[in-house]
Amino acid sequence: MVSLSSHGVYSIGPFTNTGAMPPRAEAATQYTIMLAAKNGSNELADATVTMALPAYVTWTGVVSNGDTMSYNPTSREVTWQIGALAANRANDAAFQVSLLPSISQVGTVPALVSVQSLRATDRFTGTVVRESADAVTTHLPDDPDPDAQVGRIMPK
């Protein structure tokens, strides 16, 4: 059985993020999106994770696994090409996005990335394996900064 998890961070992680925290309307704030895929007992082939960025989120191009992460600006889709994932192993990746909330988003906790979907082939059974993780929002419960844990967009 494969599992997929994700979370966002601001004050920790592999990249330096900038911008107001908590986020403010009409001001850009950067976030790091952390992804982790953990495999069970059978080796997986062609493992891929996909997700979309909302219109108010920009791909910065900063990634932890440069050769495995890509962004399609037309579809606004982020793709993580994991490839083969051995039994009882895990793989992780991170990328940075920039949020530019509008005044109409004040008081909301907007998504930074959509639901993530993993698809792979189980090499033993030949079946397609699927898993998903919830959308990542500006509410960052895994970040030690109390302002990052709030997540609500503040007025200008």
Order of alpha helices (4+ residues) and beta strands (2+ residues): beta-beta-beta-beta-beta-beta-beta-beta-beta-beta-beta-alpha
